[in-house]
Amino acid sequence: MPQELLLVPSSDATNFVFAVAALRKEADLVMSNDRRDIVTWPMLRQRDCLAMVREILGHCPDEAPSESIGRYEFIEDEELRNSLLIDLGSIESALQNQEWKAATVLAGSMIEALLLWAITQHSDAEVSQAKGKLARARIQIPGSEPIYWSLGQFIDVALQLRDITADAASAAKLSNNFRNLIHPGRAQRTGLECHRGTAHSA
């Protein structure tokens, strides 16, 4: 279990460590055939260790935010900020486990969420003006709300609004191409695959 998921009071964390150790000791005795009598669950402070572990884990979250907490203080919406931090934690975990496709796809999703947030900080007039410039360059953006756009469209509009640089837009578009490999048919057609480079780039 990742340590960052053990979000409990210190007393519970101590009980958890001792209870897990007692259960492992019992399992070792059984596996080594040194335990010849009836197996009983070990007790800690007159409580069943297995029940104690289960109860403590029941209070822990299934996902943990990234330890890079300070990165998104500029986002005032606490719910969105926490969601992004949890996604970032998942991406960091995927990178550590060399799960390149998961990291690439999740990072692409996070790019999209951040660009959506950035664009919604502009007025409707500013967004319409950016879309007009793109239309003159024969890049069509749907007239619907930004929540219905694709990542490629977010990138184009964010670039026009100067929320990102041209280099950032190029990198994001590369991530967009690999993020789409979540669809098996596209992966088969293009012959592309996610790897260490795509994950870290995204």
Secondary structure, 3 states (H helix, E strand, C coil): CCHHHCCCCHHHHHHHHHHHHHHHHHHHHHHCCCCCCCCCCCEECCEEHHHHHHHHHHCCCCCCCCCCHHHHCCCCCHHHHHHHHHHHHHHHHHHHCCCHHHHHHHHHHHHHHHHHHHHHCCCHHHHHHHHHHHHHCCCCCCCCCHHHCCHHHHHHHHHHCCCCCHHHHHHHHHHHHHHHHHCHHHHHHHCCCCCHHHHHHC
